[in-house]
Amino acid sequence: MSNGSQGDNFNSNGGNMNIAQDRGLAIQINELHLHEQRQESPGKSALSALPADKAHTGKDSEQVFVCYAREDEHLARRLYRDLKQSGVPTWIACEDILPGQRWKIAIKEAIQRSAFFLAILSNYSVSKTGYVQKELREALDWLERMPPSQIFVIPIRIEDCEPQDERLQEIHWLDLFPLKERYEDGLRRILQVLRPAREARESVGTEFEIETGQERTAGATSPKHTSKDSRLISLRSAPQTLSREDVNKLEKHYRGLQNDFEDRGAVIVDHATALSWQQSGSAKWLSYAAAHKYVEDLNRQKFAGYTDWRLPTIPELMSLLEPEKQLYGLHIDPIFDPEQIWCWSADTIAVSSGLAWFVDFYRGRVLLGYFRYGGYVRCVRS
C-alpha cells in the first residue's frame, strides 16, 4: 500500500513522525560527526551509525544530490537554488557537470559523495525510460548498504504518481503538490532534515591527542602518530562487545596512526603495528555468518602459508583509516585493493543484538550493520 498520501510527515518506523517536532532525531538518524548528546525519539532503536572521522567537515559529508527527469528541470533548478541559498551544498547535473566531463561518471561519483539524495518524482520520471531510472537505482543500492535508521533517499512527489521501484514503498514520501500551496512548507521540511546534520558537525567540541594529552579543536587535521623513534603500536586483537561510547574513545586513540607498510604481494605487512593484512579480501559482500565462513576457508586453504587469519577488531581496522581521502576516493592507503570499501570487524555491540561494527573506508566512519547485511572481509593476522 502506498504511503504517498501522507505528504506532511516522513514515516521511518511505521508510525507518523513529524520531523519538525523532532530535530534531535534527524541528527541521530544521520549520525554525522556527533560528539554532543543525542536525543532519541520514543520507539526508535538506539542502534545506528557512528562516525569515525569527526574532524571531517568537507563537502563529501554534506552534499545533497538532486535527481530529476528533464521534463521537471524547472522545478529541480528552483529547489537547487533554494537549497544553495539556505547554505546547503547541493549538486545538480544541469549546473555542476563541466564541459568535457564524462557525465555518466560525474553523476555516479556525485551520488556516492552525497549525504542525501533528493528524488523528484513525477509522472514523467516514474514512467520514462532514461538515465533518471539508473540514478534512482544507484541511490537505492547505496541505501541498502546503510543502517536501517539512516535517511539518505528522500522521495519528493511533485504530482500524483506511483513510483515503479518497490523499494520506494518502504520510504515515506514528501508531497509538494499542488506546488503553489505546498512548496514553501515542503522546502522547510526538507531543510529540517538537512540542517540538523550540518549543525551537528559545527557543534562538535574539542578532542584530545591521546599520546601527548594536547587539546585541539575538532575539525583540525590530527597529526599522524609516528612509529619511528617510538615503541611498537599495540592494538587489541581479541573480539569485544563495544558501545557507542567505547567507539568514541577508540577514535581518540587510533585515528591517524603512521603506518609502515611493506607490499608482499597478496599480503601487506604493517611494521608499525606488526600486523599482516590481506592486500584484497572477499570479492563480494558477505553476511556476518558468511564472513566467518570466509575466514575458516582462508585458513583451510593456508592463504599465504598461514592458518591464523581472523577478522580484525575495530582498533585494528581503524589503524588503516587515513584522515584524508586517498586514491580511488577512499580513506585507506592505495597499497590496498579498493574493492573492499567497508569491512566487517570481529567486534559487536551486544551478544544478542544481531549487529556488528564495521569500518566504511569511503566515508571514513565506524558504523553498525545487521548480521544479515552484506559487508566485505579483509583478514588480518598478528
N, C-alpha and C positions, 0 to 999 in steps of 0.2 A: 504493500500500500504506500502510495506516495506521501511524503511529508511536506510537499512543496507548498501546501496551503498555509503552513504555519510560518509565514514570512517574517514575523516580528521577532522570532527567537532563533537562536542556534540551539539544537537539542542534541546533546552528545551522549546521553546515557538512558534514553527512553523517557525522560521527564522533560518538562518545559523549563528551560533555564534562560533567564533574561540576562544577557551579558552586561547590560547597562547597570544591573544591580549587583554584579559580582566581578569587579575589576581584578580582585586578588586571584580569582580562579583563572582568568585569562592569562595572568602572569604565570601561574603554576602550570597550566596546560602546555605552554611553550617552553618552559624551563630554560630561559635564556639568561645565562650568566648570573644566576641568583646567588646572593650572599646574604640577602635580607631574609626576614622571617616570611613564611608563606601562610596565606590564608586559604583554607580548603573549604570547598562547598560541601554541605551535607550530602552523603550518598556517593561522593566521588572517591575513587580509590586514592590512597596516599602514595601509590607506586607509580612513578612517572620518570621521565628522563632527567638525568643530572648533567650539568655542564662540566666539561673537563678543562676548558680554557676560559676562565673568567676574564682574563686580560684581553681577550679577542673582542674588539668592538668595531671591526671593519665592516665593509659593505655586505660581505657574504652573509653575515648573521642578521641582516635587517631587510634585505631587498625583497620587494613584492613583485611578482610576475603577473602581468595581465594577459589572459588568454581570451581571444575573441574571433569570431568569423568576420571576414572582410566586410560583409554587409552591415555589421554592427560597429564599424570602426569609429563612427562619430561619437557614439556613447562611450566606447572604450577610451578614446582620447580625452573625453571630458573627465572620466574617472581618474585617468592617469594624471591629468593636470591638477585635479583637486587633491589627490594624494600627495603629489610633489609639493604643492603649496602648503600642505599640512606638515611638511617636514619628513615625509616617509619616502625613502629611496625606492623608486618604482621603475620597473623595466617593461617596455612595450616594444614589439618588433618594429612598428612603423616609425619609431623615433630613435631607437637605440642600436639598430643594425647599421653598421657603417658601410659606405660604398666599397665594394670589393670583398667584403666579408662573405664567407660561405654561410648562408643564412640558416641552413639546417643545423650546422654545428653550433652556431651562435645561439640559436633558440634552445637547443639541448643543454648547453653549458649554463645558460641563464636560468633555466628551470632548476638545475642541480645546485646553483649558487643561492637560490632564493629561500627565504624563510617562510613565505606564504605564496600560494598560487590562487589568484582570483579567476574563476572560470565564469565568463559572461555567457549565459545560456539563453538562446532564443530559438525560434522555430528554424531559423537558418542554421545555427551552429549545431543543433542536435540532429538535423536531417541531411545536411550536405556531406558529400564526400570530399575530404581535403585534409590539409595538414593540421587543422584545428583539432581533429579527432586524435591525431598522433600526439599532439601536445598534451591533451587531456589524459590519454592513456599513460604517457610518460609520467605525468604528475601523480596519477593514481597508483602507478607502480612504486614510486618513491614513498607514497603514503603507506603502502603495505609494509614497508620496512621500518616504519616508525612505531613508537609505543602507541597503544590504542587511544590514550587520552590526549595525544598531541594534535593540535589543529595545524593543518597545512593547506589542504584544498578547501576553499570557500566558494561554493556554488552560488552564483548570483543570477537569478532569473529576471530578465527584463521584459518578458511576456509569458503568457501561459503556455508552457511547453513541457514535454516529458523527455528527460534525458534517456538515451539508449543504454548507456553503461550502467548495469545494475549496481555497481559499487557506489554510485552516487546516491542510491536509495538509502544507504546507511549514513549519509551525511546530511545534516539539516541545511536546507536552502534558505537564502535570503531573497525575498521578492522585492524588486524595485519598480514594479508596475502597479498602477499607472505612474509613469515617470514624474509627472508634474507634482503629484501628491506625495510620492514616496521616496524620491531620490535623496533629498536632503537628510531625511531620517535614516535612510539606508546607509548613506555615507557616514553618518555619525556612529552607527552600529559597527560598521567595518573598522573605523578608527578606534573603537573601544576594544577591539581585538588587537590591533597593531600597536597602538600607543603604549599600553602597559608593558609589552615586551621591550620596547625601546627605553621606557623609563626605568625598567628593572636593571638594564645594563648601565644606565647613567647613575644609578643609586648605589652601585657596588662600592663597598667601603675600602678598607686597606687590607693588604696581605703582608705576610712576613716571610723573609728568606730564612729557611729553617737552619741552614748551616751557619749563617752569620748573625741571625737574630735581628737583622736590619729591616725596619719597616719601609714599605714602598707603596706608592699609590696604585690602586687597581687600574689596569689599562696600560701601565708602563710595561715594556718588554723586560722579562726577567732575564738576568744574565745567566748564561749556561754554567752549570757546575762543571768544573774541570776534573778529569781523572788523573791528570799529570801532577806530580808532586803531592799526591794525596793518597789516602788508603782506598782500597777497592770498594766500590759501592755495593753494599749487600742488600738484596731485595728478598722479601718473603716469597717462599716457593710453595708453602702448604696452603691449600684452599681454605677460605674462611667465609662466614656469613657477614656481610657488610651492610650497615645502614647508610642513609644519605649523609649523616654527619661523619661517618667513617670515611666515606669517599671524599668529602670536603677536606678532611685532614690530609688524606693521601695526596691530594692535589698540591698542597703546600710543600710536601716532602719531595715529590718525584717529577714535577714539571721541569722540563728543560735540562735533563741530565746531559752531560757531554759524553757522547758515545765514542767508542774507539773501534770501529768496525773493520773486520777483515773478511774479504769475499773469498769463500772456499767453494764456490760453485753452488751446489744445492743447499749449502749451509752458510750462514753468516755468523761469525763469532764476534761478540762484543767484549773486548778485553777490559772495558771499564766496569762491567758487571759480571764477567766470567760466565755469561750465558751464550748458548748456541741456539740459533733460530733457524727455522726453515726459511729459505730465501723466498719461497712462494707460499704454498699451503693448499687448502682444499680448492678445487676448481669450481665449485658451486656452493650455494648456500646450503647449510645443513641445520636441521633441528638440533636441540641440545643433546638429545639421546644419540642422534647420528654423529654429532661432533665427538662424543666419547667413543663411539664405534670407529670413527676415523682414526683416533689416536691408537686404539687397540690394533687396528690393521697396520698402521705405520710401524709399530713396534714388532708386530709379527713378521713384517717384511724386512726388518732390520734396516730401516731407512738410514742411509749414510753410515751404516755399520753399527748403529746403536739401537738399544731396546728400552731406553728410559725416557722417551719423548712423552710429553704431557701437555695439558692445557696450561697456558700461563696464568698467573694471578694478575689482578689489576695493577699492582705496583710494577710488575714486570712489563706488562703491555704499555703502561704509561711511560716507561723508560724509553720507549720508541717514539713517543709523541714529540714532534718538532713544534716550537712556538709559532712559527710561520709556515705557510703552505710551501711545499717544495715542488719539484717536477710532478706533472700529472695533477696538480691541484690538491695534493694530499699532505697531511701533517706527519709525514714519515720520510725518512731518507730514501732517495730513489734507488739505492742499492737493493731495496726490496721490490718484489713483484707488486705492481699497483692493483692487481685484480682483487686482493683481499682488503677491501676498503673499510670493513668493520669486522672485528674478530671477537669470538667468544672468549670469555675468561673462565677460570675454574671457580670464581667467587660468585656466591648467590646472595640474595637479600634475606632470606629466611628459609629454614629447612623445608617447609611445606608450602612455600609461596608460588612455586612454579615459575620463578623468574631468576635470571642470571644477569650479571653485569657484563657488558661488552664495551669495547673501545671503537668509536667511529673515527677513522682517520681522515674522512672527508671534512667533517665539521670540527674535528679536534675535541671531541667530547666523550665522557663516560656516560653510557646510557643503560637502561634496563630493557631486557627483552624476554618475552614469554618463551618457555622451553620449546613450544611447538613452532615458533617462528624461525626463520632462516637467518643464519649468520655464517661467516667464513671461519676457518680454523687456520691459525699459524702456530705450529707447535714449538716448544722450547725444551731445552734440557740444561741442567746445571753442570 
